[in-house]
Amino acid sequence: MKASDLRELTLDELAQKERDLKRTLFKLRFQRATAELGNTAELKKTRQEIARVKTVATEKLAREERR
């Protein structure tokens, strides 16, 4: 998901998206540990997506504090 798409979400939706991505990352790590993960690039993509969600959430919080 692009950052511009994430900026349209509310803080609650961003928090839910982050929880979902963290669950996905856990599952991917588990698959890697059991040698079931075919595409290891998914780990990096998921970590980047989590960082993107956290960045947008921080931006939104900073904007709200300035108001």
Secondary structure, DSSP 8 states (H G I E B T S, - for coil): --HHHHHTS-HHHHHHHHHHHHHHHHHHHHHHHTT--S-THHHHHHHHHHHHHHHHHHHHHHHHHH-
